[in-house]
Amino acid sequence: MWVDTWPDTNSPPCPNLSGGTWHTALARIDIARHGKRPNPVPTAFPTSQRLLGAINAAFYDRHSASIGLEDLWTLYWHNSWQVPSPRPQ
């Protein structure tokens, strides 16, 4: 659980999808906990590939949803958020 992600459109994913060892932006939460994920979850995933797995997220309007790790960059995290294309690697 992480309450202060401080996402940045340039933030790359963490290659460790089992626990996220980086302490920057979206890499803090790209942990393959749910969804279609490999077993065991990779700790050295090539981030140029499509990310596997999903997380559960709670939103300000009080709803929650399962979000695919690849889709984390498509959410509008704040007013000035611009969806990056392609996703940072």
N, C-alpha and C positions, 0 to 999 in steps of 0.2 A: 504494500500500500504506500503510495507516494502522493503527498498533497501539494507539493510545489515543484511541478515539472519544469516550468519556465521554458516552453517549447520555442524553438527557433527553426525557421524554414531551412537553414543550412545544416541542421543537426543530423548527423549520420546515425544509423542504427548501431547497436552494440553487437558484435559477432557472437557474444556469449548469450544465447537465447534461453539458458537455464536459470539465469539469475541476474543478468545485467550487472556488469562490474564497472561500467563507466558512470561517471557522475555528472553528465551533461544532458540537459534537455530530454528529448524523447528516448534516448538510450537508457534512461533511468527506468522506463516502464515497458520496453519491448521484450517482455518475458513470455515465452511460449507456454502459457499455463492451460489454455483451453483451445478448442477448435481442432483442426487437423494438424497435428504436430508429430514429428518423428519421435520414436522411443529407442534409445534415450535422446533427450533434447540436446542438440549440438552446443558445444562450448566454443567452437571455432567455425561459425557459419560464414560462408562467403557472402558478404553483404551486397554484392552486385546481383545476387539472385533474389527472386521473390521471397519475402519473409514468410515463414511458416508459423502457424498457431495464432492465438488470439488472447486478448485480455478482457476482463469485465471492467466496464467504466461506468462511473456515476456522474451525472450531469447536473448542472445548476438548476434545471427545471424539475429536478427530482426523479427523472427516469434513469434507468440503467440499461446498458446494452453490451452485447459481446462485439468487440471490435477486432477485426483481423489486424495483425501487426503491420501488414503492408498498408492498411487504410489509416493508420495513425496520422500520416502526413496529409490526408484529405479532409480531416476535421478542421473546423474553423476555431482555433484555440483562442484567438483574441481579435479585436477589431481590425488590426492591421495585417492579419495573417494572409499570406498569398500562398496558395497550394503550389508546391514546387513541382516542376516537371523537367526532368525526371526526379524521382526521389533521391536525396543525397545518398552516397555510398560510402 
